[in-house]
Amino acid sequence: MDIQTNDDTNLPSSSSVSERYICNCYSCIFVKNILIKKLVEKWEPNIYNHIRVEHISQCSRNIVHQVFLSLRCGEEQKHEQFIVKLPKMGQDSAGFENEVRLYCMKEKFLIFRTLFPFCHLATYFSSNFPYPVVVLKDLTKYGYTQFRCKLDRTDLRICMEVLAKFHGTTFRLQNGNDYVSRALSYELSKNKEKRMNQRSKSVRNFLESISIIGLDCDLYEKIKLKLQKIERLETEIATTIIHGRFTRSKVFIKYADGGCYIQLIDFQSMTYDSPAIDFGRIFLTNLPDEYNVSSLEELFRSMLEAYLEKLKQEYPEVPSLLVEKDIIHNMILSYIYLNAQEIEAIENHKTILDMLNKISSLD
């Protein structure tokens, strides 16, 4: 069974007319009357003569707009497209502010400029902008498409390598000495108590879930003991800044000129945790409905090898042996962090748990 991902994203792949609507809510008015005018001021003598703002996401945390802009530059008419992302009024904007911090560092880390969409503007509250806002290049205009259906082995490997590039950058980032790097690391690491409480809740829910009904007593007790152990751990073996919601819908891909170009989006769920959380989510939500434990183990080891190889390329100083140990040790943790929709889409729970046991994730 597959799951059609509908994660909160800040870039569209495609939307039907019925999925989009035009309105004059506070965010549309802000984009039309304030935001675009400020952007266009930087492009003089360009003058915009038409603007269309459309909602493309109605997720719980954000308002996401696709903006179509016509510019007149002398006798030439140009057309631009942007993605504008704002937090909803009344929502906790801490995650959004961390995403702004990340985009603000794009000039410092070259990989950010190649792995993330070009960011025209990322700002907190200011005299010019009453709301925190991010303005991104619309990837769909440039031929990028979003992974929607369950990934095959080739595409899963691509996503693992993208994840390794991101983690390689964050390992380097957390060792940085500049103010912005330290600020982001501090903001993400200070929520340890909240993170541990969420972990305890996830452990309790999992031990009561249908996923482990029908397991033999020995395997159930082994899982229970392992979860009780990691529930009490305050730190992981190789903690770093992770994406937090790394699913296939967060990856955009384009094939051109004989190459493969990848862009990664949506960083509001970033946190300070085990890299296994990201690795496990993309791996577990794209597994085939396979009931052969050895086949799943072979796929896991192949993807882990690809991830570690790319990780070491991106950041040679990374403690790769510790990262490998951490991912194996915490795969069961990534499993219990799957949401209800992701869990429901999995049919071979027992085979997966047997595979986790075989790779020593339950030890």
Buried (B, 14 or more C-beta within 10 A) or exposed (E): EEBEBEBBBBBBBEBEEEEEEEEEEEBBEBBBEBBBEEBBEEEEEBEBEEBEBBBBBEBEBBBBBBBBBBBBEEEEEEEBBBBBBBBBEEBEBEBBBBBBBBBBBBEEBEBBEEBBBBBBBBBBEEEEBEBBBBBBBBBBBBEBBBBBEBBEEEBBBBBBBBBBBBBBBBBBBBEBEEEBBEBBBEBBBEBBEEBBEEBBEBBEEBBEEEBBEEBEEEBBEBBBEBBEEBBEBEEBBBBBBBBBBBBBBBBBBBEEEEEEBBBBBBBBBBBBBBBBBBBBBBBBBBBBEBEEBEBBBEBBEBBBEBBBEBBBEBBEEBEBEEBBBBBBBBBBBBBBBBEEEBBEBBEBBBBBBBBBBBBEBBE
